[in-house]
Each structure stands twice: as C-alpha cells, then as structure tokens.
C-alpha cells in the first residue's frame, strides 16, 4: 500500500511573520500572483491547521499549477477536516 504524501512546506518562508495571511492570499490571487499566494497560504494553514478555506485555496492553486502531489495532499487534509467536523 502506498504511503500518503504529506504536504511539503517551504522551509524559509518570507511571509512567516505577516498578519492576516488569508486576506493577503485572496488579494494576491486576485492579482494573479499565485506563487506568492501559495507561500502566504502556507503561513495560514501552519498557523491555523483547521483553516478549510486556506487548505482549499492552497490545493486549488497547486492544481492550477499542475502540482498534483501538493494539490492532493491539501485535499487529503480537507477530507480529514470534513470527517472530524462530521463527528462533532
């Protein structure tokens, strides 16, 4: 059985100290600055692992960039979050 891939975060993220990463990521997406938005969303989901919106946007950006493994890793996290919420 194949081991599930975990999401690989950038080690040296220049956005690690920003405030309101989700808001900034949405702005960057509107400006079509997708690589920057990915870095900002990584900050969002590291700070708030239960951020379904953050994981969803991150997965979509990876899918748009044909980064399938990263996209699937994000979707797996979303699936886990959904299962947890369903049990509450």
C-alpha positions as CSV (number, residue, x, y, z in Angstrom):
1,X,0.0,0.0,0.0
2,X,1.3,3.4,-0.9
3,X,2.1,5.8,1.9
4,X,0.1,9.0,1.7
5,X,2.0,12.1,0.9
6,X,2.2,14.9,3.5
7,X,2.2,18.5,2.4
8,X,5.7,19.9,2.0
9,X,6.0,23.4,3.4
10,X,8.7,25.8,2.2
11,X,11.3,26.0,5.0
12,X,12.3,29.6,4.6
13,X,9.0,31.4,4.0
14,X,9.5,35.2,3.6
15,X,5.8,35.7,4.7
16,X,6.1,33.9,8.0
17,X,5.6,37.0,10.1
18,X,2.7,38.6,8.3
19,X,-0.7,39.4,9.8
20,X,-3.9,38.1,8.3
21,X,-2.4,35.7,5.8
22,X,-5.8,34.5,4.4
23,X,-6.8,38.0,3.5
24,X,-3.5,38.7,1.8
25,X,-3.6,35.4,-0.1
26,X,-7.0,36.3,-1.5
27,X,-5.7,39.7,-2.6
28,X,-2.6,38.0,-4.2
29,X,-4.9,35.5,-6.0
30,X,-7.0,38.4,-7.5
31,X,-3.7,40.0,-8.6
32,X,-2.7,36.6,-10.2
33,X,0.4,36.4,-8.0
34,X,-0.1,32.7,-7.4
35,X,3.4,31.7,-6.3
36,X,3.3,34.4,-3.6
37,X,-0.3,33.4,-2.6
38,X,0.9,29.8,-2.1
39,X,3.6,31.0,0.3
40,X,1.1,33.1,2.2
41,X,-1.4,30.3,2.3
42,X,1.3,28.0,3.8
43,X,1.6,30.5,6.6
44,X,-2.2,30.5,7.1
45,X,-2.5,26.7,7.3
46,X,0.5,26.3,9.5
47,X,-0.9,28.8,12.0
48,X,-4.4,27.5,11.7
49,X,-4.4,23.8,10.6
50,X,-8.2,23.7,10.6
51,X,-8.5,26.5,8.0
52,X,-10.5,24.7,5.5
53,X,-10.6,27.8,3.3
54,X,-6.8,28.0,3.4
55,X,-6.3,24.4,2.5
56,X,-8.9,24.6,-0.3
57,X,-7.3,27.7,-1.9
58,X,-3.9,26.2,-1.5
59,X,-4.9,23.0,-3.1
60,X,-6.6,24.8,-6.0
61,X,-3.5,26.9,-6.7
62,X,-1.4,23.8,-6.7
63,X,-3.8,22.2,-9.1
64,X,-3.8,25.2,-11.4
65,X,0.0,25.0,-11.5
66,X,-0.1,21.2,-12.3
67,X,1.4,20.4,-9.0
68,X,-0.7,17.3,-8.5
69,X,1.0,15.8,-5.4
70,X,0.8,19.1,-3.5
71,X,-2.9,19.5,-4.5
72,X,-3.8,16.0,-3.5
73,X,-2.1,16.5,-0.1
74,X,-4.2,19.6,0.5
75,X,-7.4,17.7,-0.5
76,X,-6.5,14.9,1.9
77,X,-6.3,17.4,4.8
78,X,-9.6,18.8,3.7
79,X,-11.1,15.3,3.8
80,X,-9.8,14.8,7.3
81,X,-11.2,18.1,8.5
82,X,-14.6,17.2,7.0
83,X,-14.6,13.8,8.8
84,X,-13.7,15.5,12.1
85,X,-16.5,18.1,11.7
86,X,-19.0,15.3,10.8
87,X,-18.3,13.6,14.2
88,X,-18.8,16.8,16.2
